[in-house]
Amino acid sequence: MMPACSMSSAPNWSMQHERSQDAVFDTVALERLFHRHEGQLFNVVCRWTWDREDAADIVQEAFGRLWDIRKRVEPAGAKALVYRIALNLAASRRRWRRVRTFVGLESASSDGTAEDSMLAAERRDALGRALDQLPDKLRRAVVLCELSELTYTEIAAIEGTRPGTVGSRRSAGLARLRPLLARLGSEAEEKQGGQ
């Protein structure tokens, strides 16, 4: 499925910002990075926020911020940097949403779309609740490893840690997710059986 965020809704990098020829990270490099990784990054951020519109906004903002600091960016580190920016923005958005929900500014449940089946929505919600129960470091490792198609080395660069640590966090996160998902699945079955 194509993400909601596409190049057509992205800023026109070449027209919006003028730059000198001597800069290290240029328009072409950013456009190439965007085309290659926008979909994967969207999937990761969407699983972090559980909101497609927020995820699209965050991906756009992450690439915009990368553009803003382009003169200090080494092309080899740009991919890890845009993931780090996006995950930090997503974490901030989640915290803000919790505050808004707590004070009653927005509903705690999100509206489903017409094409979502009831079962798919329940599974997605169960996965979201289970992931929410993991500590941030484990959640980030699971989401990045399972949804981004990045290597442990690339994820380690994003997280500022070693590849072995990424693997350990992923394993620990998955080990904690299994019983949570089983319990949430049982609760959903009991709820359906009682109706």
PyMOL commands that set and color helices and strands:
alter all, ss='L'
color gray80, all
select helices_A, chain A and resi 7-9+13-16+27-49+52-68+70-72+75-102+118-132+136-147+152-159+163-193
alter helices_A, ss='H'
color red, helices_A
deselect
rebuild
show_as cartoon
